[in-house]
Amino acid sequence: MKCCTDVGGTFTDCLVLDDQGEVHAFKSPTTPEDPTLGLTNALRKAARFFHMELPKFMSNVHLLIAHGTTLSTNALLTGKIAKVGLLTTKNFRDTIEIRRGYKNIRTSRFNVFVPPYQPLVPRYLRLPVEERTLYTGEILKPLKEEDVYSAIRKFKEAEVEAIAICFLHSYVNATHEKRALEICRREMNGAYVTASHEVLPVYREYERFSTTVVSAAVGPITAHYLRALEERLRDIGFKGTLYMVQGGGLVQSVEESARRAVSLIGSGPAAAPSGAIRLGQCINSNKLFSVDMGGTSYDVCLVRDGEIPTTDYNWVGDERIAMKMVDVPSIGAGGGSIAWINSLGLLQVGPQSAGADPGPACYGKGGTQPTVTDADLILGHVPADYFLGGEISLKTDLAEEAIRSVADPLGIDLPTAAMTIFTTVNSLMADEMTEISTKRGYDVRDFVLVVGGGAGPVHGAYLADLLEIPTVIIPRYAATYSAFGMLNMEVGRDFARSLISRKSLLDLERVNQLFTEMEIEARRVLGEIGVSAQQATLRRSMEMRYVGQFHEVEVTEVPLGKIGPKELDEITEAFHRRHKELFTFDMTEREVEFLNVRLKATARQEPLRLAEIPRANGNADQALKRHRPVLWSLPKGYEQTPVYDGTRLAWGHRVAGPAIIEEPATTVVIPGSYVCTVDSVKNYILSRR
């Protein structure tokens, strides 16, 4: 069996692909105090489904893919990080504090009350080392090892837990960093030590330094979590291979993830777009809007031409992370998002969340603040007696009491308050979708909306209606959307090297040498996790720009093998085309500049085969479960609405809105403006009338 697990802020999801090609989904509440407990509970549910004891079940799992995205990200956001020391080239200790003059990115630069940026490493722990490597790779000053030993003594006195080593131009020649790394790992036994040539070997010193320091800051807590995870899995009988999802959209070994801890940041949202691409193939569409609405956050991604967008312009709090990561903006809008009244007397939803503990008020676990789930319950969208397949019994009276805390100050009744919360969070999510589509020049009506997350199917059709999106896909595995995406992800790693040169001065021998070096390293890294050279797929790319530009464009049309003048001209033409595609213009008369060369090395894998369900025999009425009052609009009030049992719907069944379909792990809400059709692999395809 193959198993994928997703540790979210509210629920931990588990998907199991059995030896017959069937996919089975399981959910369990996340345990924030120890995420491995919630993970074990989800795996135990899976074991019971297969009529096995947990150790027996785990012995049958040959591959487990997991991630701990909330751990690294939350550690950085909350400041619960390791005490870090920085070794850097003499006279460059303030690079991470000057940071190109960036102000706080989340507020106006005219706000005089914004406190100054506080670096992750205080100045007394940023220690200079006498050494100098030129941009050509030539060593101007040899490494003064006495400075390294002196810094280590100070680090020990300060009880430093992690060390980041960042020297100038180490992306060209890492000799000094490697020697300092060797000394620190030998002398600082037990400390987490990393260097910029391991984390991000590309130019732009602030971005490289910042990313390396972040990796050191979250390194100890990440390494501790990974060790605890491996130990817990061994205790329950797992003997297979464990992989971790990376923020760049690939999966990698635990050892590699611990060594480059920063790569785990953003790993949760990175998985979902891979699942969206596979689902888009079901209706022959490669222009997709992937949205994932869980209990805590709402993640969105615009997929064009079947390509998952990536960016190296990432901020987590005030920290710059320049690694290539899947471009998936997130906002605090989930089922557990809290509704509150701001200082202007207006209702707002999020970004605060009730999370898994205590959870929404209707869970009956001690929560008292009104959430989106409480509003959904009062509106009749989610069932009180069949939430999570009946495992959680929702308390309507507690939801009403919580909603009343915002209804009374606003002078409105409960249904109006619940509808206001519902429409507010929908508008908030639609605005985020507009931000990455309409405001970037794309018409959302040209895209298919793929909706995931436990709360996504409740709100998906309303989002589509707001944006006039004609087609919505709600997958069979919507409630475990990110875990489903993991089944479609590739095992591998990204590599990068800097090569800063105008085309007229470009040294082709150097270009070919860099690609060869990366390909040798890629085969070694893949070989360490059992992928042979014959099983590996290598894809090259180059980052280029016009001379005088600040931002670069990644060109993927770079052939394998030796690059000569003819191939160089073809790459340049591809850059002009890509630039025009992105920005509607090109400047063919201006010289092109090459910045970085990249290589993506992945293991070949067959596309996930989704099992087909039986064809319908008769109409959907045979799956009719009951009727219940649902508030579709305030003027009409509550209407008796048909509720269908999703487990009894078959291929070809058609359900016209307004209607509701109850699945064990989620609820599909179909407004009157949409018609739902069940396809061959149990996707719910909603078409706008």
KOLTOR-215789 format. One line per 2 residues: number of its first residue (from 0); for each residue x, z, y of C-alpha. Coordinates in nm, 2 decimals, padded with zeros to 4 digits. Layout:
# residues N
NUM = X Z Y ~ ...
This chain:
# residues 689
0 = 00.00 00.00 00.00 ~ 00.09 -00.05 00.36
2 = -00.01 00.22 00.62 ~ -00.02 00.22 01.00
4 = -00.08 00.53 01.20 ~ -00.15 00.57 01.57
6 = -00.12 00.91 01.74 ~ -00.35 00.90 02.04
8 = -00.43 01.16 02.30 ~ -00.77 01.24 02.14
10 = -00.77 01.09 01.79 ~ -00.51 01.00 01.53
12 = -00.59 00.67 01.36 ~ -00.49 00.55 01.02
14 = -00.52 00.20 00.86 ~ -00.44 00.13 00.50
16 = -00.38 -00.22 00.37 ~ -00.43 -00.20 -00.01
18 = -00.29 -00.42 -00.28 ~ -00.61 -00.63 -00.28
20 = -00.57 -00.72 00.09 ~ -00.85 -00.49 00.20
22 = -00.80 -00.29 00.52 ~ -00.95 00.07 00.54
24 = -00.98 00.28 00.85 ~ -00.97 00.66 00.90
26 = -00.97 00.89 01.20 ~ -00.89 01.25 01.26
28 = -00.86 01.46 01.58 ~ -00.51 01.47 01.72
30 = -00.34 01.81 01.71 ~ -00.14 01.83 02.04
32 = 00.06 02.14 01.94 ~ 00.20 01.95 01.64
34 = 00.11 01.58 01.62 ~ 00.23 01.56 01.26
36 = -00.07 01.79 01.15 ~ -00.32 01.54 01.28
38 = -00.13 01.26 01.11 ~ -00.14 01.45 00.78
40 = -00.51 01.51 00.81 ~ -00.57 01.13 00.87
42 = -00.36 01.05 00.56 ~ -00.54 01.31 00.36
44 = -00.87 01.14 00.44 ~ -00.73 00.81 00.32
46 = -00.61 00.98 00.00 ~ -00.96 01.12 -00.07
48 = -01.11 00.77 -00.02 ~ -00.88 00.63 -00.29
50 = -00.96 00.94 -00.52 ~ -00.61 01.06 -00.52
52 = -00.42 01.38 -00.43 ~ -00.22 01.34 -00.11
54 = 00.13 01.33 -00.29 ~ 00.00 01.07 -00.54
56 = -00.14 00.86 -00.25 ~ 00.18 00.88 -00.05
58 = 00.39 00.77 -00.34 ~ 00.19 00.45 -00.35
60 = 00.26 00.38 00.02 ~ 00.57 00.16 00.04
62 = 00.57 00.10 00.42 ~ 00.45 00.34 00.69
64 = 00.44 00.23 01.06 ~ 00.39 00.50 01.32
66 = 00.46 00.58 01.68 ~ 00.49 00.88 01.91
68 = 00.43 00.71 02.24 ~ 00.25 01.01 02.40
70 = 00.55 01.23 02.32 ~ 00.82 01.05 02.51
72 = 00.59 00.94 02.80 ~ 00.43 01.27 02.85
74 = 00.76 01.45 02.83 ~ 00.89 01.24 03.12
76 = 00.56 01.27 03.32 ~ 00.54 01.65 03.28
78 = 00.91 01.72 03.33 ~ 00.95 01.87 02.99
80 = 01.28 01.69 02.93 ~ 01.62 01.78 02.82
82 = 01.89 01.91 03.05 ~ 02.10 01.60 03.11
84 = 02.46 01.55 03.22 ~ 02.58 01.21 03.36
86 = 02.93 01.07 03.32 ~ 02.99 00.78 03.56
88 = 03.25 00.58 03.74 ~ 03.42 00.77 04.02
90 = 03.23 00.73 04.36 ~ 02.91 00.61 04.18
92 = 02.75 00.94 04.09 ~ 02.47 00.89 04.35
94 = 02.35 00.56 04.22 ~ 02.04 00.71 04.04
96 = 01.95 00.90 04.36 ~ 02.00 00.62 04.61
98 = 01.80 00.39 04.37 ~ 01.80 00.08 04.60
100 = 01.62 00.29 04.87 ~ 01.30 00.29 04.67
102 = 01.03 00.53 04.80 ~ 00.77 00.70 04.59
104 = 00.59 00.40 04.45 ~ 00.25 00.56 04.42
106 = 00.19 00.62 04.79 ~ 00.23 00.47 05.13
108 = 00.58 00.47 05.28 ~ 00.43 00.60 05.60
110 = 00.32 00.92 05.43 ~ 00.55 01.18 05.58
112 = 00.43 01.45 05.34 ~ 00.58 01.27 05.03
114 = 00.86 01.49 04.90 ~ 01.20 01.32 04.84
116 = 01.28 01.19 04.50 ~ 01.43 01.44 04.26
118 = 01.67 01.27 04.01 ~ 01.65 01.36 03.64
120 = 02.01 01.48 03.67 ~ 02.10 01.72 03.95
122 = 02.42 01.62 04.15 ~ 02.63 01.91 04.01
124 = 02.58 01.76 03.66 ~ 02.67 01.40 03.77
126 = 03.04 01.40 03.71 ~ 03.28 01.13 03.81
128 = 03.54 00.97 03.57 ~ 03.84 00.77 03.70
130 = 03.82 00.43 03.54 ~ 03.73 00.08 03.66
132 = 03.63 -00.24 03.49 ~ 03.57 -00.55 03.70
134 = 03.27 -00.78 03.68 ~ 03.49 -01.03 03.48
136 = 03.55 -00.77 03.21 ~ 03.91 -00.72 03.32
138 = 04.02 -00.35 03.32 ~ 04.15 -00.26 03.67
140 = 04.20 00.12 03.60 ~ 04.23 00.26 03.25
142 = 04.00 00.54 03.15 ~ 04.13 00.89 03.25
144 = 04.04 01.09 02.94 ~ 04.13 01.41 03.11
146 = 03.82 01.36 03.34 ~ 03.60 01.32 03.03
148 = 03.73 01.64 02.87 ~ 03.70 01.83 03.21
150 = 03.34 01.71 03.24 ~ 03.26 01.82 02.88
152 = 03.38 02.17 02.96 ~ 03.14 02.19 03.26
154 = 02.86 02.05 03.05 ~ 02.91 02.32 02.79
156 = 02.91 02.59 03.06 ~ 02.58 02.45 03.20
158 = 02.43 02.43 02.84 ~ 02.36 02.06 02.88
160 = 02.14 01.92 02.59 ~ 02.20 01.54 02.65
162 = 02.47 01.32 02.80 ~ 02.43 00.98 02.95
164 = 02.74 00.76 03.00 ~ 02.71 00.49 03.26
166 = 03.03 00.30 03.38 ~ 03.04 00.00 03.61
168 = 03.03 -00.34 03.44 ~ 03.02 -00.19 03.09
170 = 02.77 -00.47 03.00 ~ 03.07 -00.71 03.01
172 = 03.34 -00.49 02.86 ~ 03.22 -00.16 02.70
174 = 03.57 -00.04 02.60 ~ 03.57 00.27 02.84
176 = 03.21 00.36 02.75 ~ 03.28 00.35 02.38
178 = 03.58 00.57 02.41 ~ 03.40 00.83 02.63
180 = 03.11 00.81 02.38 ~ 03.34 00.89 02.09
182 = 03.49 01.19 02.27 ~ 03.15 01.33 02.38
184 = 03.00 01.30 02.03 ~ 03.30 01.47 01.88
186 = 03.33 01.75 02.14 ~ 02.96 01.80 02.22
188 = 02.84 01.87 01.86 ~ 02.46 01.90 01.86
190 = 02.41 01.73 02.20 ~ 02.23 01.40 02.23
192 = 02.48 01.14 02.37 ~ 02.40 00.78 02.47
194 = 02.57 00.51 02.67 ~ 02.44 00.23 02.88
196 = 02.60 -00.05 02.67 ~ 02.38 00.08 02.37
198 = 02.06 00.11 02.57 ~ 02.06 -00.18 02.82
200 = 02.37 -00.40 02.83 ~ 02.27 -00.61 03.14
202 = 02.37 -00.61 03.50 ~ 02.20 -00.43 03.79
204 = 02.37 -00.09 03.79 ~ 02.07 00.12 03.92
206 = 01.83 -00.02 03.66 ~ 02.09 00.02 03.38
208 = 02.19 00.38 03.49 ~ 01.82 00.48 03.54
210 = 01.71 00.35 03.20 ~ 02.00 00.52 03.02
212 = 01.94 00.85 03.19 ~ 01.57 00.84 03.09
214 = 01.68 00.77 02.73 ~ 01.90 01.07 02.74
216 = 01.63 01.29 02.90 ~ 01.37 01.22 02.63
218 = 01.63 01.18 02.35 ~ 01.64 01.53 02.21
220 = 01.26 01.58 02.20 ~ 01.22 01.23 02.05
222 = 01.49 01.29 01.78 ~ 01.34 01.63 01.70
224 = 00.99 01.48 01.66 ~ 01.12 01.20 01.44
226 = 01.31 01.45 01.22 ~ 01.00 01.66 01.19
228 = 00.79 01.35 01.11 ~ 01.03 01.24 00.83
230 = 01.04 01.60 00.69 ~ 00.66 01.63 00.69
232 = 00.63 01.29 00.52 ~ 00.88 01.39 00.25
234 = 00.69 01.71 00.19 ~ 00.37 01.52 00.12
236 = 00.54 01.28 -00.12 ~ 00.63 00.98 00.09
238 = 00.92 00.78 -00.05 ~ 00.88 00.45 00.12
240 = 01.01 00.30 00.45 ~ 00.92 00.45 00.79
242 = 00.92 00.23 01.10 ~ 00.84 00.31 01.46
244 = 00.67 00.09 01.71 ~ 00.87 00.00 02.02
246 = 00.74 -00.05 02.37 ~ 00.87 -00.40 02.36
248 = 00.62 -00.50 02.09 ~ 00.84 -00.49 01.78
250 = 00.89 -00.22 01.51 ~ 01.22 -00.07 01.42
252 = 01.38 00.19 01.20 ~ 01.37 00.56 01.28
254 = 01.75 00.57 01.32 ~ 01.74 00.29 01.58
256 = 01.45 00.46 01.76 ~ 01.63 00.79 01.78
258 = 01.95 00.62 01.91 ~ 01.75 00.43 02.18
260 = 01.48 00.69 02.26 ~ 01.36 00.51 02.57
262 = 01.24 00.23 02.35 ~ 00.95 00.44 02.23
264 = 00.80 00.48 02.57 ~ 00.48 00.27 02.60
266 = 00.48 00.20 02.22 ~ 00.11 00.28 02.17
268 = -00.04 00.02 02.41 ~ 00.22 -00.23 02.29
270 = 00.06 -00.27 01.95 ~ -00.29 -00.38 02.05
272 = -00.22 -00.73 02.19 ~ -00.07 -00.83 01.85
274 = -00.41 -00.75 01.69 ~ -00.59 -00.94 01.97
276 = -00.40 -01.26 01.89 ~ -00.49 -01.23 01.52
278 = -00.86 -01.18 01.61 ~ -00.86 -01.47 01.86
280 = -00.76 -01.70 01.57 ~ -01.10 -01.62 01.41
282 = -01.27 -01.82 01.69 ~ -00.98 -02.05 01.77
284 = -00.90 -01.90 02.10 ~ -00.55 -01.81 02.24
286 = -00.66 -01.70 02.59 ~ -00.75 -01.34 02.54
288 = -00.82 -01.03 02.73 ~ -00.72 -00.73 02.51
290 = -00.87 -00.39 02.62 ~ -00.84 -00.06 02.44
292 = -01.06 00.23 02.55 ~ -00.97 00.54 02.36
294 = -01.05 00.90 02.44 ~ -00.78 00.95 02.71
296 = -00.67 00.61 02.85 ~ -00.77 00.25 02.90
298 = -00.51 -00.02 02.83 ~ -00.55 -00.38 02.93
300 = -00.34 -00.69 02.85 ~ -00.39 -01.06 02.94
302 = -00.27 -01.29 02.67 ~ -00.22 -01.66 02.76
304 = -00.14 -01.93 02.51 ~ -00.11 -01.68 02.24
306 = 00.20 -01.52 02.40 ~ 00.21 -01.14 02.47
308 = 00.34 -01.08 02.82 ~ 00.64 -00.86 02.88
310 = 00.81 -00.72 03.19 ~ 01.12 -00.53 03.27
312 = 00.96 -00.39 03.59 ~ 00.84 -00.06 03.45
314 = 00.78 00.27 03.62 ~ 00.69 00.60 03.44
316 = 00.62 00.84 03.71 ~ 00.91 00.80 03.96
318 = 01.16 00.67 03.69 ~ 01.26 00.31 03.66
320 = 01.28 00.17 03.31 ~ 01.42 -00.18 03.30
322 = 01.38 -00.25 02.93 ~ 01.16 -00.54 02.82
324 = 00.82 -00.38 02.75 ~ 00.48 -00.53 02.68
326 = 00.29 -00.57 03.01 ~ 00.00 -00.34 02.94
328 = -00.12 -00.14 03.24 ~ -00.30 00.19 03.16
330 = -00.54 00.40 03.36 ~ -00.70 00.73 03.30
332 = -01.04 00.60 03.19 ~ -01.15 00.69 02.83
334 = -01.42 00.86 02.65 ~ -01.28 01.20 02.74
336 = -01.23 01.12 03.11 ~ -01.38 01.39 03.34
338 = -01.64 01.32 03.61 ~ -01.59 01.52 03.93
340 = -01.70 01.51 04.30 ~ -01.42 01.44 04.55
342 = -01.37 01.58 04.90 ~ -01.60 01.30 05.04
344 = -01.88 01.41 04.82 ~ -01.85 01.10 04.60
346 = -01.85 01.09 04.22 ~ -01.52 00.99 04.05
348 = -01.42 00.96 03.69 ~ -01.07 01.04 03.56
350 = -00.78 01.02 03.55 ~ -00.80 01.38 03.41
352 = -00.92 01.39 03.05 ~ -01.06 01.66 02.83
354 = -00.84 01.52 02.55 ~ -00.86 01.65 02.20
356 = -00.86 02.01 02.29 ~ -01.12 02.12 02.41
358 = -01.26 01.77 02.42 ~ -01.59 01.66 02.58
360 = -01.86 01.93 02.63 ~ -02.08 01.78 02.36
362 = -01.81 01.84 02.09 ~ -01.89 02.21 02.11
364 = -01.52 02.31 02.11 ~ -01.52 02.49 02.44
366 = -01.52 02.20 02.69 ~ -01.75 02.25 02.99
368 = -01.66 01.96 03.22 ~ -01.87 01.64 03.22
370 = -01.71 01.34 03.05 ~ -01.79 00.98 02.98
372 = -01.88 01.07 02.62 ~ -02.13 01.33 02.74
374 = -02.29 01.06 02.96 ~ -02.30 00.81 02.67
376 = -02.48 01.07 02.46 ~ -02.74 01.14 02.73
378 = -02.80 00.77 02.78 ~ -02.86 00.72 02.41
380 = -02.56 00.49 02.35 ~ -02.39 00.72 02.10
382 = -02.57 00.91 01.82 ~ -02.57 01.29 01.81
384 = -02.59 01.29 01.43 ~ -02.36 01.01 01.33
386 = -02.06 01.04 01.56 ~ -01.74 00.96 01.36
388 = -01.97 00.89 01.06 ~ -02.14 01.23 01.09
390 = -01.82 01.43 01.08 ~ -01.88 01.55 01.44
392 = -02.22 01.67 01.54 ~ -02.27 01.62 01.91
394 = -02.45 01.89 02.11 ~ -02.70 01.73 02.35
396 = -02.77 02.06 02.53 ~ -02.41 02.12 02.61
398 = -02.37 01.76 02.74 ~ -02.67 01.81 02.96
400 = -02.53 02.14 03.10 ~ -02.20 01.97 03.18
402 = -02.36 01.67 03.35 ~ -02.58 01.91 03.55
404 = -02.27 02.04 03.72 ~ -02.23 01.71 03.90
406 = -02.60 01.61 03.92 ~ -02.71 01.92 04.11
408 = -02.46 01.90 04.39 ~ -02.55 01.53 04.43
410 = -02.92 01.60 04.43 ~ -03.00 01.36 04.14
412 = -03.15 01.41 03.79 ~ -02.96 01.41 03.46
414 = -03.04 01.04 03.36 ~ -02.93 00.92 03.70
416 = -02.61 01.13 03.69 ~ -02.53 01.00 03.34
418 = -02.59 00.64 03.45 ~ -02.37 00.69 03.76
420 = -02.08 00.82 03.54 ~ -02.13 00.52 03.31
422 = -02.14 00.26 03.58 ~ -01.85 00.42 03.77
424 = -01.61 00.42 03.47 ~ -01.72 00.06 03.39
426 = -01.64 -00.05 03.75 ~ -01.30 00.13 03.73
428 = -01.21 -00.06 03.42 ~ -01.33 -00.39 03.55
430 = -01.12 -00.35 03.86 ~ -00.81 -00.30 03.65
432 = -00.89 -00.62 03.46 ~ -00.93 -00.80 03.78
434 = -00.59 -00.67 03.90 ~ -00.41 -00.85 03.62
436 = -00.62 -01.17 03.61 ~ -00.81 -01.28 03.92
438 = -00.54 -01.14 04.16 ~ -00.28 -01.33 03.97
440 = -00.47 -01.66 03.98 ~ -00.65 -01.66 03.65
442 = -01.02 -01.70 03.60 ~ -01.15 -01.43 03.37
444 = -01.44 -01.65 03.26 ~ -01.18 -01.87 03.08
446 = -01.09 -01.58 02.85 ~ -01.23 -01.41 02.54
448 = -01.26 -01.03 02.57 ~ -01.13 -00.84 02.26
450 = -01.25 -00.48 02.28 ~ -01.09 -00.19 02.09
452 = -01.07 00.18 02.09 ~ -01.33 00.44 01.98
454 = -01.52 00.41 02.31 ~ -01.45 00.04 02.38
456 = -01.75 -00.11 02.18 ~ -01.99 00.11 02.38
458 = -01.87 -00.03 02.72 ~ -01.72 -00.37 02.62
460 = -02.04 -00.58 02.68 ~ -02.10 -00.42 03.02
462 = -01.74 -00.50 03.13 ~ -01.79 -00.86 03.02
464 = -02.12 -00.87 03.21 ~ -01.96 -00.74 03.53
466 = -01.69 -01.01 03.51 ~ -01.91 -01.28 03.37
468 = -01.70 -01.32 03.05 ~ -01.90 -01.53 02.81
470 = -01.76 -01.41 02.47 ~ -01.67 -01.07 02.34
472 = -01.51 -00.99 02.01 ~ -01.56 -00.64 01.88
474 = -01.35 -00.62 01.56 ~ -01.44 -00.44 01.24
476 = -01.14 -00.21 01.31 ~ -01.22 -00.15 01.68
478 = -01.19 00.22 01.64 ~ -00.84 00.19 01.51
480 = -00.74 -00.10 01.73 ~ -00.38 -00.01 01.80
482 = -00.32 00.07 01.43 ~ -00.47 -00.27 01.34
484 = -00.23 -00.43 01.59 ~ 00.06 -00.27 01.40
486 = -00.03 -00.46 01.09 ~ 00.03 -00.78 01.28
488 = 00.36 -00.68 01.45 ~ 00.70 -00.80 01.36
490 = 01.00 -00.59 01.25 ~ 01.30 -00.66 01.47
492 = 01.48 -00.60 01.79 ~ 01.56 -00.76 02.13
494 = 01.92 -00.82 02.24 ~ 02.05 -00.90 02.58
496 = 02.37 -00.99 02.76 ~ 02.44 -01.07 03.12
498 = 02.58 -01.40 03.23 ~ 02.57 -01.44 03.61
500 = 02.66 -01.79 03.72 ~ 02.53 -02.10 03.90
502 = 02.47 -02.40 03.68 ~ 02.75 -02.59 03.84
504 = 03.00 -02.31 03.75 ~ 02.85 -02.22 03.41
506 = 03.10 -02.17 03.13 ~ 02.93 -02.31 02.82
508 = 03.19 -02.17 02.60 ~ 03.10 -01.82 02.73
510 = 02.73 -01.89 02.68 ~ 02.78 -01.99 02.31
512 = 03.01 -01.69 02.26 ~ 02.74 -01.44 02.39
514 = 02.47 -01.60 02.17 ~ 02.70 -01.58 01.87
516 = 02.78 -01.22 01.93 ~ 02.41 -01.13 01.96
518 = 02.33 -01.32 01.64 ~ 02.60 -01.14 01.45
520 = 02.47 -00.80 01.57 ~ 02.11 -00.90 01.50
522 = 02.19 -00.99 01.14 ~ 02.38 -00.66 01.10
524 = 02.09 -00.45 01.25 ~ 01.83 -00.63 01.04
526 = 02.05 -00.60 00.73 ~ 02.05 -00.22 00.78
528 = 01.68 -00.22 00.73 ~ 01.68 -00.45 00.43
530 = 01.61 -00.79 00.60 ~ 01.84 -01.06 00.47
532 = 01.97 -01.35 00.69 ~ 01.74 -01.59 00.51
534 = 01.44 -01.37 00.60 ~ 01.53 -01.34 00.97
536 = 01.39 -01.55 01.25 ~ 01.60 -01.58 01.57
538 = 01.45 -01.69 01.90 ~ 01.67 -01.74 02.21
540 = 01.57 -01.72 02.58 ~ 01.75 -01.72 02.92
542 = 01.66 -01.55 03.24 ~ 01.70 -01.79 03.54
544 = 01.61 -01.82 03.91 ~ 01.67 -02.05 04.20
546 = 01.97 -01.95 04.41 ~ 01.85 -01.71 04.68
548 = 01.56 -01.57 04.48 ~ 01.54 -01.20 04.38
550 = 01.33 -01.21 04.06 ~ 01.41 -01.42 03.76
552 = 01.19 -01.62 03.51 ~ 01.24 -01.61 03.14
554 = 01.27 -01.95 02.97 ~ 01.20 -01.95 02.60
556 = 01.28 -02.31 02.53 ~ 01.64 -02.25 02.43
558 = 01.76 -02.42 02.11 ~ 01.96 -02.25 01.83
560 = 02.30 -02.38 01.76 ~ 02.57 -02.49 02.01
562 = 02.46 -02.55 02.37 ~ 02.62 -02.84 02.54
564 = 02.56 -03.03 02.87 ~ 02.25 -03.21 02.73
566 = 02.09 -02.89 02.61 ~ 02.17 -02.72 02.94
568 = 01.99 -03.00 03.13 ~ 01.68 -02.95 02.90
570 = 01.68 -02.58 02.96 ~ 01.70 -02.64 03.34
572 = 01.40 -02.87 03.32 ~ 01.21 -02.61 03.12
574 = 01.28 -02.36 03.39 ~ 01.14 -02.59 03.66
576 = 00.82 -02.64 03.45 ~ 00.79 -02.26 03.38
578 = 00.84 -02.18 03.75 ~ 00.57 -02.43 03.85
580 = 00.33 -02.30 03.58 ~ 00.38 -01.94 03.71
582 = 00.39 -02.00 04.09 ~ 00.24 -02.35 04.13
584 = 00.56 -02.49 04.28 ~ 00.91 -02.58 04.18
586 = 01.23 -02.66 04.38 ~ 01.41 -02.92 04.17
588 = 01.65 -02.99 04.46 ~ 01.78 -02.63 04.47
590 = 02.05 -02.51 04.23 ~ 01.96 -02.29 03.94
592 = 02.13 -01.96 03.86 ~ 02.16 -01.80 03.51
594 = 02.14 -01.42 03.48 ~ 02.08 -01.30 03.13
596 = 02.08 -01.45 02.78 ~ 01.84 -01.29 02.53
598 = 01.78 -01.30 02.16 ~ 01.48 -01.18 01.96
600 = 01.55 -01.12 01.60 ~ 01.26 -01.05 01.37
602 = 01.18 -01.05 01.00 ~ 00.96 -01.34 00.88
604 = 00.61 -01.23 00.78 ~ 00.29 -01.40 00.66
606 = -00.01 -01.37 00.89 ~ -00.24 -01.08 00.79
608 = -00.52 -01.21 00.57 ~ -00.85 -01.05 00.65
610 = -01.09 -01.01 00.36 ~ -01.42 -01.19 00.39
612 = -01.75 -01.01 00.36 ~ -02.06 -01.14 00.17
614 = -02.29 -01.39 00.33 ~ -02.62 -01.27 00.46
616 = -02.93 -01.29 00.24 ~ -03.22 -01.26 00.48
618 = -03.22 -01.15 00.85 ~ -03.07 -00.85 01.01
620 = -03.39 -00.64 00.99 ~ -03.29 -00.53 00.64
622 = -03.01 -00.33 00.81 ~ -03.25 -00.17 01.06
624 = -03.18 00.20 01.05 ~ -03.41 00.35 01.31
626 = -03.52 00.34 01.67 ~ -03.41 00.58 01.94
628 = -03.46 00.60 02.32 ~ -03.19 00.44 02.53
630 = -03.16 00.42 02.90 ~ -03.07 00.06 02.98
632 = -03.17 00.07 03.35 ~ -03.30 00.34 03.58
634 = -03.61 00.16 03.70 ~ -03.74 00.10 03.34
636 = -03.64 00.44 03.21 ~ -03.58 00.51 02.84
638 = -03.68 00.24 02.59 ~ -03.72 00.26 02.22
640 = -03.43 00.05 02.09 ~ -03.35 -00.08 01.74
642 = -03.05 00.08 01.58 ~ -02.88 -00.11 01.29
644 = -02.66 00.02 01.02 ~ -02.33 -00.17 01.06
646 = -02.23 -00.11 00.69 ~ -02.53 -00.32 00.58
648 = -02.48 -00.61 00.81 ~ -02.34 -00.93 00.65
650 = -02.18 -01.26 00.75 ~ -02.42 -01.46 00.95
652 = -02.65 -01.18 01.06 ~ -02.77 -01.21 01.42
654 = -02.88 -00.92 01.64 ~ -03.03 -00.99 01.99
656 = -02.99 -00.73 02.26 ~ -03.09 -00.48 02.36
658 = -02.98 -00.32 02.04 ~ -02.72 -00.08 01.89
660 = -02.51 -00.11 01.58 ~ -02.38 00.22 01.43
662 = -02.04 00.20 01.25 ~ -01.88 00.50 01.09
664 = -01.61 00.52 01.35 ~ -01.77 00.36 01.66
666 = -02.09 00.24 01.81 ~ -02.15 -00.12 01.93
668 = -02.39 -00.14 02.23 ~ -02.55 -00.48 02.29
670 = -02.72 -00.51 02.63 ~ -03.01 -00.75 02.68
672 = -02.79 -01.02 02.82 ~ -02.59 -01.06 02.50
674 = -02.66 -01.18 02.14 ~ -02.44 -01.05 01.86
676 = -02.34 -01.25 01.55 ~ -02.15 -01.11 01.25
678 = -01.86 -01.34 01.14 ~ -01.70 -01.39 00.80
680 = -01.45 -01.10 00.85 ~ -01.70 -00.85 01.00
682 = -01.62 -00.91 01.37 ~ -01.91 -00.87 01.60
684 = -01.91 -01.17 01.83 ~ -02.12 -01.11 02.14
686 = -02.23 -01.42 02.33 ~ -02.36 -01.41 02.68
688 = -02.71 -01.56 02.72
